[in-house]
């Protein structure tokens, strides 16, 4: 059989621990036998990030700007324990955060829906995609403990020295205070990415904040979304037969719980953090959650939503058998291959991505799965497969 040809490379970002092992298994069993795979390879494993002083992460993000499509393996974001374990010069930043900042992107996360892995919310029939703004708010907040009575103010000092003040609170005793910020340019990028991804996936877009309480901060988000929609996307949404609407975060939560799914829910940074965990848990497993970073200029970086599966990796190093779920990592590859096929007008590559996803879902629905799914499935007497045998079962169907 002739292998499927590619004209433009995908940026390939390798990663860490058990997901790195799965990465190679996926390539060997599911991709290389069928595709003349072209990638520009970057090793984002922690040892190589240390070796390059993290320059490799910056290079991979810039390569994504060049080639428009990337696929990323899960990577370690080091804490104090990891600094000791890997003997690091410093506590390197999250690669995802670095890449997100360079691409100015928004993260879209959606569950992979499979029969036999039933969501906790019984009326959810279709995936719910969370779009999370990835800048500012409490994640860049400044905090202070207030020891006793006194006045706290917000103070803006303009470049010419003029000051504008806003009272936060007159404290009568001890307390706490937090200041947070966002940038109009970042909110605009967030909005454009959401509108473009909704068009790309032909899904309705919801956006929610709490502008009734936060009449300046949250209201600014609402206003920027509406302005960009009216100016650039309203006609396109009508042509595509999809809708955009804004609602309060509490109303959105109520609507989500009663809905069938099948839409994108755009959230501010903290809301998106919490709601993406709620959605992934309610649909069954974080290992069944896709994640794609989309920039306002149309760059796409696909990855799994989960981490490096450290515990399984240590068992693997001891020679013990593991049963690690590779579905989200497989879907990172299929997402990137499909997008590459779309951009290059390569229908064979796009069709291959569709078939690999179908083979993966059919394997699970046929009763062959990893241990994490076997514990929660409604399929009777599932066959529990180890990490490699699960991938080989998919290859057989493919």
C-alpha positions, 0 to 999 in steps of 0.5 A: 500500500502506498503511504499517504503523502504530506506536503507541509510538516507538522511541528512535533513537540515530544514530551515526558515520562509515560506519555513520551513512551505512548507517543512513540508507540502511537507513531510506530503502530498507528501513523508510520505504517500508513503516512509518509509522516513529515514533522519538524521535531522538537524535544520538549522533554525536561532534560532537553529543555534544561540543556537548551535553557528552555530555548527549545520551547521558544523555538517550537512555538515560533515554528508553529507560527511558521507551519500553522499546525503543531502536535504536543506531547504532555510535558513536566512543569517542574516543582521543587521536587522535580528540580531535585529529581532532574538536577535542574539549574532552575524551575523552568516555566510551564511549556504550555504557558510559554507556547500560549504566550508566544502564540497569544492563543486560547485553549479549547478543551472537549471530551471524547464521547464514547458509548459505554462511558456515560456522562454523569449528567444523563442528558449530555449527548454531545461534547461540550467544549470549554474555551478558556481565556489564558491571561490575567485575572487571579493568576496574575493577581497581587495580594496583601494581608491587611494587619489592622484598621486603614484604607485600601485604594486602587491607584492608577498613575498615568505617564504624566504623573496624574493619579486616579483613585478608587476606594477598595475598602475602609478596614476597621480591622484585619483582612485581606485584599487582592488586585487583578488585571487584564489587557484589552488586546488579550481579551480581543485575541481571546474573542477572535480565537473563540469566534474563529474556532466556532466557525471552524467547528460549526458550533454555537458559541456561548460566552459568560461572565458576571457583568451585573456585579463586575460592572467595569471589569467583566462588562469590558469582556462582554463589550469587547466580545460584542463589538468584535462579533458585530464588526467581523463575525455576525454575517459569517455566523449567519452563513454558517447557521450557528449562533453567538450569545452572551449570558451570566455565568450562573445562567450559563451553568444552569443552561449547561446542566439542562442541555444536550451539549454540542457547543463551545462555552467561552469562560474567563480564566478562573471560570474556564479552569474550574469548568473544564475540570467539571466537564472532563470529570462529568464526561468520564475521564481526563484521559478522554479530553482533547485540547487545542490551542488556537491563536487569533491568526490561525495557528493550531497546537493540539495536545492531550488535556492530561499530564505525563502519567508519572506513576505509570512511568515509574512502574514502566521503568521497573519493568511492570506492566501498565494500562495507560489510556492513550486516547487523548494523545491519539486524538492530538495527532488526529486533530493535527493531521486533520488540520494539516490536511484541511490547510493543504487540501489533502483529503487523504490525510483528513480521511485518515484522521477520521478513520483513526479516530473511528478505529479508536472509538470502535475499539473501546465500544467493542469492549477492549480498553485500558483499566481506567475505562474498564472501571467506569464502563457500562459495557459488560465484561470488558477486556482490559488491555495494557498500554501497548496492546490497546494501541495494537488493538486500534491498529488492527481495526485501523 
